[in-house]
Amino acid sequence: MASAATEASLYLHPQTLARLSSFELRAKMIVEGLSSGQHRSPYQGFSVEFAQHRPYSPGDDLRHLDWKVFARSDKLHLKQYQQETNFDLIVMVDCSGSMSYGSRSFAEASGAGRDKSPDGRTHWSKFDHATALAAALSYITLRQGDRVGLEMFDERVRLVLKRSSSQGTWRQIVGALSSHPARRTPAPGEGSANRSSDLRRAIDETFAQITNRCILAIVSDFFMDLDMIKEALARTRHAQADVMAFQIMDRAELEFDLKENSGGVLLEGLEGESMLRIDPRAIRKGYLEALEEHNSKLRALLRGMGYDYTLVNTHDFLGPALAQFVSRRNAQIKKHLA
């Protein structure tokens, strides 16, 4: 397996990082009149108002440990102050079977001079694009000194990296993303069906481990039942979390412009469905209408709850799209604070 440093260069070439590092990804949550995600106060705590404690995580500044609490409880907690406006970002990446689809060549998409993925694929999948996006969001957040955690999920959470802002966190995240592919085939002993996505269960498992408010960046194709998505988002509202949803779709899915021969096109279900031969011309109109209806309802659901939604095409490079997203989000925050 390639090293984490090698995979970092694969998923985010320098031009992308240079474009994104000038922006601050800030939370939309407004607490006590302060916007989350800004830099910490220069004070060390003696002249600012105490707000609350939170559990210590590896990489936190030891100067803010409350030793009196440790003496009473034998547990490490940090003092937080009103001027401390850091936020925690948890990036949730969908690794279900449908994320393994891709119609773009790997050489064209990677921007790293490679024609194959580390596992030998010649196509750039939705999962590849999702992991590149996850790495970029993590880089931006860590750059401004905030904590990042990573989760990968299909029908349940498959991998968890605890939130941290310590040196080496981004490399750990990229290493995890590059070594856990989308689940086209089940692991030994898990049965014959490929894995689908259950965002509701993944959200439940996430908040079972979280006590503080946070931002969730959900990176998925959102090929899920809309009622299930609605229930999952209701849980995020109850936990007072902020959500950024990135819907990853391949251009072939968006346009349904499939190459065919005299026998039609053979489609393979990636999450346990059977093979199906179709005539693309006969169903294209109905498919596009159904897709537009699903995506419109998804977009309306998220924005109706005050969450961010962005559709990401795997045939587009991430740098310009992410820079535009962060710029727009920061402008909205400034407008809200004005």
Buried (B, 14 or more C-beta within 10 A) or exposed (E): EBEBEBBBBBBBBEEBBEBBEEBBBBBBBEBEEBBBBBEBBEEEBEEBEEBEBBEBBEBBEEEBBBEEBEEEEEEBBBBBBBBBBBBBBBBBBBBBBBBBBBBBEBBEBBBBEBEEBBEEBEBBBBBBBBBBBBBBBBBBBBBBEBBBBBBBBBBEBBBBBBBBBEEEBBBBBBBBBBBBBBBBEBEEEEEEEBBBBBBBBBBBBBBEEBEBBBBBBBBBBBBBEEEBBBBBBEBBEEBEBBBBBBBBBBBBBBBBEBEEEEEBEEBEEBBEBEEEEBEBEEEBEEBEEEBEEBBEEBBEBBEEBEBBBBBBBBBEBBBEBBBEBBEEBBEEBEEEEE
